[in-house]
Every structure is written in C-alpha cells, then in structure tokens.
Amino acid sequence: MSNTFSLPLWVGLIIWTTALSGQDIQREVDQQWEAYWQQNDQYKQIDILNEISYAYRRVNPDSVLKYADMAISRSEDLNYIRGLAYALKNKGIAYYKLGVHPDTIIQYYEQAIDYAGQVSDYYTQAACLNNIALIQIYNLSYHEAIKSLLKAVDIFDEQIEEDNRLKALILGNLGTAYHAQMELPRSIEYFERALAVGEQLEDKTIAAMYVDELATAKMKSGQTQEAYEDVIRVLPLADELGDMESKASFLITLAEIEGRLLDFESARGHALEALQIAKHHNFTRKIIQALTTLSQGYAETGRIDRAISHAEEALFISREAKMYWYEAKTLLLLSNLSEKKRNYEQTVEYLRQYHLVHERNRDRERQEQTARLEAGYQAKERQNQIELLQQEQIAHKNHIRLLWFATTFFLLLLFVGGYVYFVKWRTSRALNAKNSELANAEQQLYEKNSQLQAYIESNMQLENFAHLASHDLREPMRTIVSFSQLLEKRAAQKLSGDELEYLNFIQEGTRRIEKLINDLLTYAKINNSPASIERVDLNKIISQVRQDLQRLINEKEAVIRVNAPLPESMLSDPARIYQLFQNLITNGIKYCHDDTPPVIDINYHLKNDQHHFSIRDNGIGIAREFYDRIFLLFKTLKNKSLSNSSGIGLATCKKIVEQMGGKIWLESVEEEGSTFYFTLPVHPTQNGLAVRKRLLEEA
C-alpha cells in the first residue's frame, strides 16, 4: 500500500477534481432553473428556488445563502409560510457550512421549526432538529444532540410513515453523536442502519456522507483494514456525485487510517489534497480536520515543529468559528505535541485550556436548561393570567351589553327625531343652494357668451386682414421694390452715393414689410385652418429644411447636428412641422456671434406617449427677463442683433405646438446660447382647431 504519487501529481489531481467537482450538481441546478422559468405559479417558483439553494449545500455554501435569501424575501411578500420555513432551514445550512456562530444558526433553525409547525410540515421540523443536533455535537453537547435526534425520530414514527433520506440522515447523525461519546458499538450500529436505508432508497449520497465516520469508528474498534477497504470502495463515489465535501471527508479519514497503517507519505498526500479542496470550497470544518490530520502525520514522523504549526492554525480557525468540539480536540493534540518537545509548561497550559473549554460548555448547557425551565414557568404564569383576564372580560362584556341595549333604544328615538329635522333642513338648504347656483350659472353663461362673441369677431377680423394682406398689400410692396430697382439701374450714373443708399433703404424697408406680411399670413393660416395629420418622416423634414436654408448655412458656415435617431413615421402636419423646425433652426443660425460659426444640435427621445425635442444653439442667448415675452406676437427683443425680427416666428412656433397638444419653452445663458424644448403628442389632437373653425363658420 505504498504511495506511488509525487507531490506535483497530487496538486494536479486536486486541480482536476476541483474542475469536475460540481458537474452533476450543476446539471441538476440547470434543470431546476429551466423549470423555474417555465413555471407561472409564484409559490411553485419559491419551491424551486429552495431546491436550488439546497442543491448547492455540498459544493458552494455561498450559493446556498444567496438563493435562500431570495426565497425568504419572496415568501414574506406572498405570506407563503411553507416556503419561508424551507428557506430559513436552508439559510441555517449555509451558515453552518460557512462556520457562522452556532447561536445564529440555531436561531434560523428554530424559526423554521415554528413556521413549519403552522402548516404541519413535519418533514422540515425533523430536518431542523437534525441540523440543530449537528451543531450541538460540535459544541460538545452530546447529550442534548442525542435528545434532539431522538425527538426527530419520534416525529418520523408518529407523522411520517415511510423511510426516506432524512430518516437515514438522522440515524447517521445518531451514529455521529454516539461516536463522539466513544460508544463505538452503538455508533457503528446506527451508521450501518443509516447506510441500509440509503441502499434501500438507492441514494448514494448517504454512503458518501457516513462511510468515512463508520470507517473511523471501525478503526478505533481495531477493524483498521476493514475501515481502509470501506473508504477506498466509496472514494470514487464523491467524484461521481460531484460532492466535494464528502470527498474531503473521505480523504481525511483515509489519511487517518493510513497513519494507523504507518503509510505516512500517503497519509500526508491525502490530507494535503483534502485541505486544498476544503479551502477552495470554504468548508471550515473540513479545513480544521485536514489540518489536525496533517499535524498528526508530521508528529508520527518526528517533525514536531511542522505538526505544531498545523495544529495552531486549526486551533485559531476553531476559535474564530466558535467550534468548541474542534477547539477541545486541537488543544488536546497540541498538549501531546508540546509534551513530545518536552515543553511541559506549554503542555500544562494546553491541558488547562482544554478543561476550560469543557467546563464552559457544561456551564452553557446548564444555562440553557435553566433558561428552558424559566421559559416554561413564565409561559405557565402567562397562561394563568390570560385565563383570569378572559373571565373578567366575559363579566365586563355582559355588563356592557345591558348598557348597550338601553343606550341604543334612547339613541334610536333621538336619531329618528333628529333625522326628520335634518331632512327638512337639508331640503331647504339644498333648494337655496340650487337657486344661488342657477343665478351664478346664468351670469357665467352671459360672460362666456360675450367672450365667445369677442373671440369670433377677433378671429374674423384677423382672417379678413390676412386676405387683405395677401391680395392688396403685397402687390404694392412688390411694385415699390420693382420700380426702385428699375430706378437704381437707369439712374445709377446720375445719382449720388447718398441717393443710391436712400434707394437701398426703400428696398430693404419694403422687403421687411413684405416679410412681416408673409409671416403674419402664415400665422393667420395656422390659427384658422385645421391641421392635416398624416405619417411624416422627420428625417426627410430636416433634410428639406437643410436644403432650403443652404444659402444661409453656407454664409454663416453653420453646422447642424442630429444627435439621436428621429421618428420615421410620426403623426403630424408635414407643413407645420416643417415650419416649426425651419423657424427654430433659422433663429439659431441668424442670431450667432460674429466670430463663431453657429452650431445647431437637435436631440430627441420618446417618453410617456410624448415626442420630446430640443434645438440648441451656441449663439448670443436670451436674458431671463425676456423668457415670457419671446413667444408673444409682435414682441421683439431690444437688441441690435434682432432688429430685423418680425416678432412672429416664435409666436408661430408656439401656435403650431399648442394646436397639436404640445408645449414649448426655452432655457438660455447669455453669450453662451439658447435651447428650445418642445413636446408633441404621439396622437395629436385637432379638437381645438375644429371647434374654432366651426364657430367661425356658424358666425
């Protein structure tokens, strides 16, 4: 049985087995996730989450905790008591694997037991009692552990008819508890009963969990060769199941047996492999066991300092994790090692600490027993007080009932009289209120009619003016421009420079008047004609605006940037949306700094059934005091740069946006530029226009 493997080969084997460790479990988890996403029932989804959490218990405690917390959160939201009990049990398992303080772990198990009792979930209750017993074993409370396990067995015998995997676990853990008390025959008996149940159920994981402890008990009973054969036989089972915690246990047991058989090199190799697996998967208990086994192996070969180093590391981890059973075992090992080094003072100190650990645990057990007795006494006292209060409440209720009948009869009479009076008073008050409302309504109707008539007359006058401007004013303006240009051409040689400049003033003034008339005509048409809503590709609109403004763009060296994809099928009036963008982009180009080319940025996003647009320039900006005036008709800024403005362009923009159910506003910083924001609904309305048009037609 000599070892033929070198240390590098051991390390390579560790890496290979770690890579394959969770394949079977991962396949199981993947199947459960597939079922989870196909499941529409939220309660069944929580059940699957709990199964996923439980599946990770042998390979990844952090994943157990992660999915247990998810299940707890969802169970609390749905008040799903059964799912909450299972999730709390899984959280206790995760904390147990991670080496959290025992009191915290037991707290979660006890909560799970309480919730499971509310829904008669006896299986979860038995499972939690089993897990509490494991903690009691590692805290040296063997008697308490055996009581918990026997209570779990009673639940099985009374409430659960058939043997199952949990029954095998409880029997196996009874073997562990008796093993810890060195009752080896009884320990071997319970281990073999657990393995028999596992074989009956064809559950290989039972063998993976308890064969190593059975082998250890046999080894201590003198059946060393039989123990060695048991471990060698089941060692491949851990790889087959992807159960790395069991593999670490097998390797530790195998190393202990090989030490008994004096094959120290093989023992160190297997203990080292177990230590690497335990550290990789954060199995705290297995780390301690592997370190103590390595320590014992080095001690057997005379390397006492190396043995003490590993034992001290195991002692430190045991104390950090509050694992008193391992702490006591490690202190005893260190005492023996110190004695071999003839350091008797340190030997005595370790023995003193060893007895303190046992004494501390006995005190803690006595405190727990006292606390249970006190809790029972207080519960009985509370029950007596409750019964006394209940009797007093019954007498008090009978007295109140008599008073209630008498008071009710009196109040009924009072209510009938008051109700009759109230009905008469309310009827009179309601009649007065209706008369007052009718008078107010008549006055409001008269005022609204007057406002409506004024509005109709105003709109008719504006429409008439637009007609006059288009047919009567524009033609004289063209005549003035034409004859002034003709005069300039024919008499250019006869006129002085000042006289030519006067002619130019006439032409420019006439063109400004013509532009004002055109802008006003556009505004009047928008104000008094319904929008023609159709599908519009805004990219084509922007392209057309660029094309029509190309001369101005080239003159100013302007840059127009579209910074977001624009809608290709937007419900809008194509002529009006064109007018809106042309006016805003033209403003941005015209009112720029003399020494800086204008840059126009167009942005867009869709939110809450509204198209959101912004057009930003880097021009001269607008002072805040002009924000409210800028959109009014014929309102221009007192600014030399804007002296050619008709005061109608932005008013037209506001009219277009509001008629289609949107809003427009601006933000600006003087000398840095302005940003015009506007929204348009995805489904624009024409109701306002339709009403105004109908009123004009009826007038």
C-alpha angles and dihedrals in degrees: 000000000000118000115255097180124098122218094256089054090052090053091049090050090051092053092048095049092046091055090052096037101102103031097110093042092045090053089052091049092048090054091050092050089051089053090046094057091046092051119093097181107095093206092054089047088058090050090054092048088054091050090050091050092049093047091062094055095102098043112026122020091182090061090048089056094044096054094038089058090049090052092047092052095049093043091053091049091053096034088236101166098183092051091046092053092051092046093050089051090052091049089054089051091051093050090046091054092045093052098245118168110289094233090059092049094049090049091061092045091051091050089051091051091052094049092044089053090057091062098032091249096161094167093062091045091054091046092053093047088052091051093046088053090056090056091047090052092054090046089055092248093131096156092051090046092054090049091052092048094047089050088054090050089052090054088054094048093048104034110018115059106190130054114250141166094284090055088055091050092051092049091048092050090050085057088052092050094049089045089056089053089049092242088142101172092051090043092053089047094056093043090053091047089052092049090049091055090047091051090048090052091043087234109151093187091074090061089045090056104043111024090084092054091044089052091050091051091049091048091054089048090056097259093119100146092047089050091051092052092049092055095044089051096054100035094093088051092073092057090046091054095039086234104150095173090059090045090055089050092050092050092049092049091045090052091051092050092047088052089055088050090050094243092133097163092057090043092055092046093052093043090050091050090050091050092052092050093047093049092046092053097034094241098164098188093048090050089056093045093049092049093050091047090051089048092053091048093053090046091055090056093047098254093129098161091054089047092051091049092056092043093051090051089051090049092051093051091046092054094045090052094043090236100155097179091058091042091056093045092049093047090054090050091050090049090055092046092050090050090054088054088050090240093140095168091058089043091057091046092054090048090050091052090046091056091045090057091052092045091049091052092048089052090049091051090050090049091050091050090048091048091051092050091047091049090051092050092048091048090053091048091050090050092053091048091049092052091049092049091048091056091049090048092053092054091045091050092052091052092047091049092060092048089048094056092050094045092046093055092050092046091049091057091046091048095052092052092044092047093054091050092045093052092053092046094046092049091053093046093047091051091052091047092051091051090051092047091050091053091048091047091052091051092047091048090053091050093047091049090052091049091047092050091050090048092050092048091048092051092047090051091049091049091049090049091051089052091048091047093051097046107024111025103039094056095056089047091054090048092053091049093046096049093044089052090047091049090049092053097046100038099032092113093048098048125082123234092260092050091051089050089052089053089051090052089053092051095046093046091049092049090051090051090049091050090049090052091048092048092047091048090051091050091049093050091050092047095050108032128070120249118254102228117203141137110292130190102217091197089064091047091054090046091053091049090052091050095048092047094043094112092052091043092053093045093053095034086233126180121211115196127188105202100184136035110273124219114271096197109035124159107237146111103277094208094049096043087050090051090048095053093040093054095047095044092045090053090051092051098042100046099055136123115279094233099041126070109234118251118199118196119196117196132180142180136163119234134162094349091307129115107225116202133176129186114194129187135184095225136121096298130218127265116244094242089065096053094096094044101045094082096046122107115263091001113133130173120255091244129122091221090060099045093114093056117117092206090233105089099078091037086056090050091052092048092050094049096045094046089058092050099261139117133234130197140150143225121200144172117203114249090006104069145261135266120207114201124193138166130209124190119246086232105038120205129224096185095110093051092044092054094048092047092050092050092051092049092050091049 
